[in-house]
């Protein structure tokens, strides 16, 4: 039976392979550097091994203790002192190795150090510098990889939240419109066929055009027109409903269903009359790289209507979507009191 290695075991094997490769290359280079002749002999290999005995603790004490505890903690003064102590200890250990340890490990050979203390220290400096740079560069690449992973997760989370928010808008609108159609049908109104056609246009837009992250502004505006016409059928001619569009909408892309919560809010909580003018004024001003949107409508006095059960997704939906889609590139101002509600939204479509 085959078993897959755990991620921890795989990571350990990868690091072990990297360290073995580094020291293998080091051994290969130094054995030829220390060789008296062109051909490397056994004595040269033994000398290289003895020389590495002082390099290994110097390098790994730096990698495992000094770098993580001092250098990465930005305790640079203590790190400099630690490195100085390592260099002194490594140099002294190298001298002891060839003066005493070599005879004990390899009694059949006679070794003396080729170098004096300052030269031995230079070797240790080179190895400390090289391994420190490798450690820091590896950490930097891992940090960059982790940051890319986090950015990707944040983007996926934002996209998922946008899809969820948009999906909440669709059944909300459908529920309200079906209620209107039900009222028409009970009254036997001749408006039912026309209302069904308008609803079909809205549903076609939601089902087929709103699957992407953006849609053509022309289609978004057509959707809003159909929505308003459906509401006109329900409300009759006593309310003042205006939709003004200035500027060309061709070639402009916007997030789907971004403006409809404001329009829906006007018909849900406004246009009540009750002794004050019932109205909804909607304006779009489209520029080369900007969209200006404004809506004003009356609001129902709270003491003359049933208490509201909540705002639903409504304006919170819009605020979240704007923060994710146009961070630092939009300006939303909302004002409301007992008589009126207004919202003004400026969007900078340029990402520069």
N, C-alpha and C positions, 0 to 999 in steps of 0.2 A: 504494500500500500504506500502510495506517495503522499507526502505531507508537504504543504507549502511552508517555507520559512517565514517566521514572524517578521514584521517590519523592523523591529529592534535588532534581530539577528542579521537581517540583510544590511542594515545600516552599519553594524559592527564589522561585518565582512568587507563592506565597501571601504570603511576607514582603515581597516587593517591592510587591505590591498594597497591603498594609497601610501601608507607609511612604509610598507615593505618596498614599494617601488622607489620611494625617495631615498631610503637608506641603501637600497641596492645600487642606485645610481651613484650615491655618495661613495660607497665602497669601491665601485668600479673606477671612478675618477681618481680617488686618493691612492688607490693601489698602484696606479700608473704614475701618479705624481711622486710617490715615494720610492718607486723602483729605481735601482742603480743602473740597470740595463734596460734595453728595449723589451726584453721578455720578462714578464712578471713571474717571480719565483715564489715558492712557499713562504720564505722568510718575509717577503714583501707583503704577502697577504696577512701574515701574523702581525706584522708591524702595524698594518692598517687597522686590523681588529683592535689592537691595544690602544691605538690612537682614538678609536671610536668610543672606548670605554669612558672617556671623560666627556665626550661630546653628547652622549645619550642623556645622562642626568641633567646636563646644562640645558639642553633643548627642551626636555619634557617638564622640567620644573618651571621653565618659562611658559610653556604652552598650557600646562594644567593649573598652575597656581598664579604666577605673576600677571599674565595677560587677563584672565577672567576676573581676578580679584582686585587688581590695581589698575592696569592700563584701561580696560573697558569701563571701569568705575571712575575714570578720569582722575585717578590719584597719581599724577605723573611724577611728583617728587619721590614718593615711596617706590614707584616702579623703577625709576632711575637708580635708586639705592639698591633695590633688589637685583637689578641686572648687574650692577657693579660687583655685588657680593657673589653672584653666580659666576662672573668672569674670573674673579680671584680664586674662587673655590675650584672651578673647572681647570684653570691653569695649574693650580697646586696639585690637583688630583692627577693631571696628566704627568707631571714631574714625578710624583710618587709611583705612578704606574710603571714607568720605565726604570726607575731606580730600585724598586723593591718588588712590585707585583709581577712584572714580566718574568723574573727569575723563578718565582713560585708557580706561575701558570705554565711556563714553557722552560723547564730546567735544562733542556738540551740546547737551548739557544742563548746567545748573548746579545742583548739589545741595549742600546743607549739612545737617548732622545736626540733627534737631528736638530732640534730647535731650542732656543732660549725662551725664557718666560714671556717677553713681549711678543715674540713671533707666535707662540702657542695661543696667547690671548687674542691675536688677530684672527686665527682660525675660529676661535669660539665666537668672536664678534660677527664674522661672516655667517656662521651657522645660525646664530641668534637672529641676525637681521633677516636672513632668507626665510627662516621658518616663521618669524613674526609676520613678515609680509604675506606669506602664504596663508597664515591663519586669518589675518585681517581681511585679505582679499576674498577668502572663502566665506568668511562671515558676511562680507558685503554682498556677495552674490546670493547667499542664502537669504539675506534680508530683502534684497530686490525681488527674489523669487516669491518670498512670503508676501511682500507688498503687492505684487501682481496678483497673487492668489486672493488676497483680501479684496483688492479692487474688483476682481472678477466676481467674487461672491457678493460684494455690495451692489454691483451692477445687476447681477441676476436677481438679487433681492428686490432692488428697485423696480426692475421689469416685472417681476411677479406681483409686486404690490400694485403697480399700475394696472396690470391685467385684472387683478382682483377688484380694484376700485372701479374700473370701467365696467366690469361684469355686474357690479352692483347698480350701476346707473340703468342698464338696459331693462331689467325686470321692473324697476321702479316706474319708468316711463310707460312701459307696456301695461302695468297694473292700472295706472291712472287713466290711460286711454281706453282700455277695455271697460272701465267703469262708465266712461262717457258714452261709449257705444251701447252699453246696456241700457242707459237712460234713454238714448234715442230710440232703441228698439221698443222699450216699454211705451213710449209716447207715439209709436208708429210714425216717426219722423221720416220725411223724404231725404233727410241728410245722411241716412245710414250708408247708401252706396258710395257717396262722395267721401264720407269719413273713412270707409274701409279702404278706398284707394289711397287716401293720404296716409293711413296707417301702414298700408303695404309698402309705400315709398319709404317710410321711416324704418320699417323692419328690414327692407332690402339694404338700406344703408348700414344698419347695425350689424346685420349678418354677414355681409359681403365686403363692406368698405372699411369696417372698423377693426379688422383683425391685425393690422400693422400698428406701428408706433405713431404714424402720422397719416393724415388724409389730406386731400385737396380742400382748400378753404371753400371753394365753390360748392362742393358736396356738403360740407358742414353747414353752410348758409342755407342750402336747399332743405336740409333736414330741419333747421330751425324754422324756416318758412312753413313747412308742412306741419310742424308742431303747433305753430301759432294759429294756422288755419283750423286745425282740429279744435283748438281752444275757442276760437271765434264761433264755431258751430255750437259749442256748448253754452257760451255766454250770451250770444245774441249781439245786438247792435248798441246796447246802452253803454258799453265800456269803450274807452279811447285807447286803442292799441296801435302803436306805430313802430315800424321797423325801417330804419334808415341805414343805407349802406353807401359809403363813399370810397372811391378808389378801386383799382382793379384787383380782383381776387384770383385771377388766373395765375398759375405757377406758384402760388403761396401754399405752403404745407403747415398744418397745425396738428396737435394731438386730437384724436377723435373725442367728441362729446365733452369738450372742455368748457364750452359756454352754456350748454343746456341747463346745468343746475341753477344758474342765475335766472334764466328764463322760466324754468319750472317753478322756482321759488316765487316769482312774481304772480303766477297764476294760482299757486297753492295758498299763499299767505296774503296776497293782495287782490286787487280788482274786486273789492267787496262792496263798495258804495257806502252805505250806512251814513248818509248825510254829507258825505264828502265825495269829490270827483273820483271815479274809478278809472285808473289809467295805468298804462305800461308803455314807456318810451324806451326803445332799444336802438342803440347807435353803434355802427361799426365804421371806423375810419382806417383804411388800409394804406400803408405807405410802402416804400420799397423794401424796408427791412424792419418794419414795426407794425403792430396792430393796436389800435385804440378801441376799447370796448366800454360802453357805458349803458347802464340800465337804471331806470327810475320807475318806481311804481308806488301806489298807495299801499298802506298796510291796514289791516283790520283792527279796530279797537279791541283790546283783549277782553273787555267786559261784555262784549256783545256777541261773542262766538265761543264755540267749544274750545276748551284749552288744548293747546297743541301737544301732541304726544312726543314730540322730539323733532329735531332737524334732519334725522336720517343721515344719509351720506352728505347731501347738500353741499354747503359751502366748505365744510371740512375736507371733502373730497377734492375740491378745486385747489385749496391751499396746499394740500399734500402733493398734488400732481405738479403744481407750479414750482414748488420747492425742488422737486426731483428733476423736472424737465428744464426749467429756466432759473437755476440758482444765480442770484445777483443780476438777473436780466429781466426782471419783471417788477411791477409796482402795482399793488392791489390796495385800494382804499374802499372801505365799506362803512356806510353810515345808515343808521336806522333809528327811528323813534316810533311813537304811537301813530303817526300819520303817514310817514313815508319811509321808503327804503331806497338806497342808491348804492351802486357798486361801480367803480371805475378801475379798469384794468389796462395797463400799458405793458406790452410785451416787446422786447427787443429780439428780433428773430436772428440777428447776426451773432455768431459765437465769438467774435473778435473782442 
